[in-house]
Amino acid sequence: MSLIRNLYRHWRAIALGVVLLSTSAINATAQVKVTLAHAGTQLMRLPLYIAIQNNYFKEEGLDLEVVEIRSGSDGMKMLAGNAVTFAAGQLIDAVNLNKQGIHTLGFVMLTQRLTNSIVVRQAVANKFKSMKDLKGANVGVTGVGSGTWQFAIFAGTLEGMKADDFNFIAVGAGAGVIGSMKAGRIDAMSYSDPENLQMVKDGDAQFLIDMADDATHLKILGESYLNNQIMVLNSYAKANPKTIQAFSNAIQKAVVWVNTHSIDENAKLLHSYPAFSELPYDQFLVSVRRTLPSGVGKSAIITRAAFDSAMRLPVAVGVLDAPMPYEQLVDSSFAEVASRAFPVPGK
């Protein structure tokens, strides 16, 4: 019996070693250069910044360059044209490319709660008490066809409105959002923290729909939602599985870090990221507290529940006549391997 136990332990040790070796196989080689299209530094991509700040991509043998673009839809154009390796974005971005016959997959989930909210300009807030009131108003989005555009339309459909009822203005991401609101170029904005919260705190806007509120999120979308993911062309994933695995490992390590550190510790590390460091820390901390802990799951796996919740939106706004299947838009195998190699303690 002791011989059998010893053989079992030996076999288990070898098996574990193979798994860990396979998940870090790229580490022994030179750094692989990869690029990521990214529309503005937002907390819906929180694990990405944790991974960058903690050098997890370098640990996994990747030299990651973040390429700033105007909107998620612009990022997908770059991905389709092989101008970047990866793109961070929402499910609708993958839907739009797949509709064009360009097979694109999401392979890791960054956040599992929709952080996109609707704010209205303070000077005209008394005119806009519901989405219906925004009929004919100038509504800012990062770009037409983007996730922010999709959410504004979806929120309107809940009150019987259509896309044509809004006058959408593409303002891009980041500083362009706040500048457009302050200048009075837009009456409302579909965006997320920290910019939305900053506009509210500065007295430039009010929340019309605040998806950081748990009760509001549950009422509109349910418990979970595929808010932001990393996407890649299927052809690249097939040709470079070690690179996809390395990227997945880095994100999963970040998920573990998020789950094993306090919200304050998360905020401090995130605030050291260049784009966040410009924001007042106290205000930024409030935004992080509005995102965690519910915004990040215990693994980077794109769950079916989160996918199904997110798929409701492109159908509701008319981008799709019927839902696309999970298997067409998601490859969870890399995140599954990473979550086994780097589990959240006590999970």
N, C-alpha and C positions, 0 to 999 in steps of 0.2 A: 504493500500500500504506500509506503514512504517513497518507493521508487517511482510509482505512478504520480504521486504528488510532485516530486522533484521534476519529472519529465513535463508535467503540466505547467509548472512555474517557468521552466526553461522555454517551453513553447510560447507561453504568454509573453515573456520578456522579448522574445524574438519578434512576435507579432506586433507588439507595441512599438518596438524599434523600427520596424518596417513602416508603420503608419507615420511616425514622427519624421523618419527619413524622407518619406515621399512628400510630406507636406512642406518640407524645407529643402527640397532637392536643389532648388535654384541658388541656395545660399552659398554653396561651395564655388560657384562660378562668379565671373565679374558681374558688376551691377548692370541690370537690364534697364535701358532707358524706356520709360513709358510716359505718356501724356494724358491729361484728364481735362476735358472741357467742363467748365464750372461757371454758372451764372450767379455771381455774387456770393459773398460769404454769409451764410445763413445758418441758424441753429438746427435746421432740419437736416443738415449734414454733419452734425456734431461728432459722431465717431470718426469721420474722415480727418477732422482737425486734431483730434486726440492722437490718432495714428501718426500724423505728420509730426506733431510736437514731441511725441515719444520715440521718434525714429523707427517705428515699426516697419515701415516700407523698406528702409535701409537694412534692417535686420533680416528681412525676407529677400534681400538681393535686388531690390527695385530702386531705381533712380527716378522718382516721380516728379514731373513738372506739372503744375496746375496752370491751365490756360484760361484766363478770364474772358468770358463772352457775355453778350448782352442778355440772352434769354436761353431757356432750356431748348427751345426749338432751333435756335442757332447752333447750339452744341450738337444736336442730332445731325444737322447738315454737315458739320465738320466730321462727325463720326462716320456718316455715310460716305464721305469723300476720302476717308482714310487720312484725314488731317490730324486726328488724335486717336489714341489707343482706346480710351474710355470716355464715357460721358456720365456725369451725375445729373439725375433728373427724375421726373415723375413718370408714372405708368403711361400717361397719354403720349409722352415723347416716344416711347417704344412702340405704342400702338400706331402712331403716325408713320413711322418708318416701315413697320411690318405691312401696313396697308399699301405701301409703295413697292412691296416685294423685296424689301431689304431686311433680311432676317436678323433681328436684333434681340438680344437676351438681357434680362436683369439677372445678376448672379449673387449680389449681396444687398440686404436691406440696411439702410442707415437709421431711419427712424420709423416708428410704427404708429404715430399719431399725426393727423393733419395739423400743421401749425399755421397754415394759410388762414388769414382772417380778413375781414372787410372793415376798413376805417373810413370815416367821412370827415371832410375838412371842417374844422371848428366853426369857421365863419358862416357856414351854410348848414350846420348840423341840425338846426331847428326845422329845416325843410325835409330832411331825410331820416325818417324813423323806421323805415322798413326797406327791403329790396324793391318793392313796388314803387316807392317814392323816387327811386333812381332812374325811372324811365326817362330816356332822353338826356340823362346827365353824362358828364365826362367821367368815365371810370378808368383809372390807370391800371395797367397790367404790364408785366415784363415784356410780353410780346403776344401778338394774336396767334392762337394755337398752343400757347404755353399752358402750364399747370395753373398759373394764376388766372388766366383767361377762363380756363375750364371751370375753376371753382366759382368764379363770379357768376357764370351762366348757370351752373348747378344750383347755387344759392337762390338765384332768381326763379328757376323752375319750381322750386318748393313753394313759391308764391304765385305761380301761374304765369311767369314771364318767359320771354324768348330771347335769344341772343340779339335779335334785331332791335330789341327794346333799349339796349344800351349803346352808348357811343364810346367804344373802347379806344384808349390812347396808349400806345406802346411807349413806356418811359424807361425801359431797361431795368437794371437791378442796382442795389446799393444806394450810393449817394443820389442817383437820378430820381429815386423814389421820393426822398425827402425834399429835394429841390423842387420837384414838380408840384408837390403839395403846398409848400411854402409860397411858391409863385402864383398859386391859384389856377394853375394849368388844368388841374383835375379836381373834381368834386369828391371823389372817393377813390380808394386804392385797394386792390386785392393783392396782399403781400403777407409777410410774416415777420416775426421778431428776429433781430432786435429793432429793426427800423420802425415797424408798426408801433411797438411800445414806446419807442423814443418820441415819435410824433405825438402820441397821446400824452406822455409825461411833459413834453415841451409846450403843451397847450395848443398844438396845431391841428389836432384831430381827436375824434372820439371813436370808440369801437361801436360798430353796428352789429357785427357778428364776431365773437371772440372764441376761436376754436381751442384756445388754451384752457378754457373753462371745461372741466370734465363733464358736467351735465349737458352743456351745449354739444360737445363732441359726441356723447352717447346718443343724444336725440337725433342728430343729423346724420351721423355716419356709423355709430356703433362703437365698440370697444377698441378695435384696431383698424389700421389703415396703412397701406403701403405709401408712405409719404415721400420718401426719396430713396433712390437705389442707384447702384452703379451698373451701367450697361455697356455691352460690348457687341461687336458684330459676331454672329455665330461662326463665320469663317475664321476669324482670328482666334476665337476660343478653341476651336478644333485644332488649329495649327500650333497653338501656344498654351497647352493646358497647365504647364508648370508656372507660367506667368500669372494665369488666372488664379491658380491655387495660392501663389505667394501674395497676391493682392487680397484675396479672401482671408488669408491668415492674419494679415496686418489689421484688417477691419475687425476681425473677431477678437484679436488681442485688445483692440481699443474698446470693444464692447465689454470685455472682462474688466478693463481698467475703470470704465464708467460705473460699472455695477459694484465695484469693490472700493470705491472712494466716495467721499461725501459730496454733496452738491456744491458746497463751497470750494472743495478741492478741484472739482471739475471746472468751476467757474474761473478759478485762478489760472489753471493750465490753459483753458480756452482763451482767456483774456491775453495771454502771451502770444497768441497767433496774430500776425501783423494787422490784418484788417479789423480784428476785434479790439486790439490794444488802443485804438483811437477813441473808443467809446468810454464814457464815464463808468468806472467800475461798479459803483453801487447800482446804477441803472441796469448795467449788463447782468449783474448777479440776479436781479429780479427776473430778467428774461430767461436765464438758465433755470431758475426755480419754476418758471412756467412751463419749461420743457421736460425737466426731469422730476421724478424717476419714470413716469409713464411713457415718455417719448422714445426710450431706448429699451429694446427687449433683452432677453438673456442670451440671444445668439443673433448672428447676422443672416440667418436663414429667412428667405422670403416665404412667409406662411401663406397657406391658401386662404385663410380667413382675412388677412390683410389685403391680399390680392383681390379677392372677391369684393371687398368693400370699395377698393379703389376702382375696380372695373365698372362699378355702378355709374361713375361720373361720365366717361366718354359715351356710354350708351344714353344716359339722360340728356346730354347736350347735343346729341345727334351725330357725333363723330363716328359712332358704330351703330349698326342696326341691331346687332346681337353681341353678347360678350365673346371675346377671343379666349380660347382655352389657356389655362395656366401653363400647360406643357409647351405651348407655342412661344410664350413670352418669358419663361423663367427656366433657368437651370440651377437648381438648388444643390447639386452634388458637391460643388466646391465648398460652399458654406457649411454643408453637413460634415465634410471631412475636417474643416477648420474648427467647428464647434466641438467635435470629439477630441481633437488634439489640444484645444485650449478652452476647456469648459469654465463657466462661471462657478466658483466654489459654492458648494451647497445646492446647486441647481437640481 
